[in-house]
Amino acid sequence: MTVGKYQIVNPNEGHPLPESHKVTVRVTSAFGNSYHYSDHVTEGHFAFQAVEAGDYMACFFASDHKPSTSITIDFDWKSGVAAKDWTNVAKKGSVDLMELELKKMFETVQSIHDEMFYLREREEEMQQLNISTNSKMFWFSFLSILVCLSVAGLQLWHLKSFFEKKKLI
């Protein structure tokens, strides 16, 4: 967003601005597209959305005066975040576009918000499944060790009794 204000500085404080102190203003992009044009004005403002890359120019033209006249212009150009004078910027068409973009962004944020809650629920489900699986694996491992030790004890008992029958021990 780019906004600008300009005003002819009155050379005689307290007196009205002379009729010769009017300028023509044109704001153009680097590609020559015109974004603002005012003819024979003493003050004004402009606002536009910069869509083209490059430098933008503001040209002030004064008519040829005899004798030559010096004109001082108070000029303020803001762009980006600094351009906060939205009441002067907004035209009905751009407000509708901004409203549409705002609604799109709101819907996007809402879908992201819903997705985050869905992912949190899934994470809780996965944690519960993980805890349940760990518990089941603990009991399965305990039971497996118990069965292995029982089989080892039975083998020792069987071998001892076998060797005693053969009188090897």
N, C-alpha and C positions, 0 to 999 in steps of 0.2 A: 504494500500500500504506500502510496506517495501523495503527500499533500503540500501545498504551497500557498503563501499569501504574499501579496505585493501591494505597495502603496506609494504614491508620489509624495515626497517630502515637501512640505510647503516652505518656499524660501523666505516668505514674509510672514513671520509669526503674527497671528491675530488678524490677518487679512485673508480674504478668500483666495483660493488657488487660482492662478491665472488660467485663462482659456487655452493658452499655448502649451500648458503642461498636461497634455494627454498623450498616452502612448498606445501602441498596438502590441499585444503580447501573444506569443505563440510558443507552445511547449511541444517538442518533437522527440521522437526516439532516434537512435543511431541509424535506423533504416528509413527515416523520413516520414514515418507515420505521425500524424498530428493528434495530440491528446488534449490540447486546450488552445482556444483562439478567442481573443477579445479585441475589439477595435475601438479606439478612441475612448479609453477608460482612465480613471485616476487611481482606482484601486480594484482589487478583486482577489479571488482565490480559485484554486483548482485542486482536483483530486482524481486519481486514477490508480488502477491496479497495473503494476508494471509486469507485462507478460513477455516482453522481449528482452534478451540479454543485451548488455552494452550501456553506453552513456546516454542520458537524456539531457536535452538542452532547452533552456528557456531564453528566448530572444525578445528583447524589448526594442521597438522601433518608435522613433519620434519623428514627426513631420519636419521637413526642412524649414527653419525659421530664419528670417532676416530681421534683425541681427541674430547671431547665434545665441542660443539659450542653453544653459546648463541645467540638466534635470537630475535630481537625486532620487533614487528609488530605494525604499526599504523593502528588502526581499527576504523571505523566510521559507526554506525548502526543507521538508522532513520526509524521511522514508523509513520503512520498516516499523520497528517498535516505537520509535519516536513520534510517528504519525498517529497521535491518539485523539485527534479532534474529529471523532466519528460523526457528530451531528452535522458537520459541514460536508463530510465525505459521502454520507449515505444518500443515494438517490433511490427512488422506489424500486427500480429494476435491480440494483445491486443489493438492496435489502432483501428482496425476494430470493436472489441467488445465495446470499449469505445465510438466509433462513433455511433454504434447501440444503446447503452444505452442512449447516449446523445440525439439521435433522439426520443427515447421513452419518455425521460423526457421532451423534448421540446413539444411533442404532448400532454403529460399530462398537462403541464403548459398552453398550448394553450387552451385545453378544459376547464381547471379551469378558465382561463381568460374569455372565451366566456360565461361560466356559470355565472360568476360574473356579466357581463354586462346584461345577460338575467334576472338575479335576480333583478338588479337595475331597469330595465324597468318594471318588474312586481311590484316592490315596488312603483314606481311612479304611475302605474295604480291603485294599491290598495289605495294609498293616495288620488288620484282623486275620486275614488269610495267612500272612507270614507268621504271626504269633501262634495260630492254630497248627500250622504245619510244623513249626519248631517244637511245640508240645508233643505232637504225635511222633515226630522223629526221636525225641528224647525217650519216650516210652518204648518205641520200636527198638532203639539201640539198647536200652536197658534189658528188654526181653531177649534180644539176640545174644547179649553177653551172658545172660542167665542160662540160656539154652546151650551156648558154647561151653560154659563152665560145667554144666550138668553132663554133657556128652563127654568132656575130658575126664570128669570124675568117674563116669561109668567105664570109660576105656581103661583108666588106671585100675579100677576094681577088677575088671575082666582080665587084664594082663597079669595082675598079681595072683588071682585065683588060677589062671592057666599055668603060670610058672610054678606055683605051689603043687599043682596036680602032677606036673612033669618032674617034680622034685629038682628043679633047677635053682630054686631059692631056698 
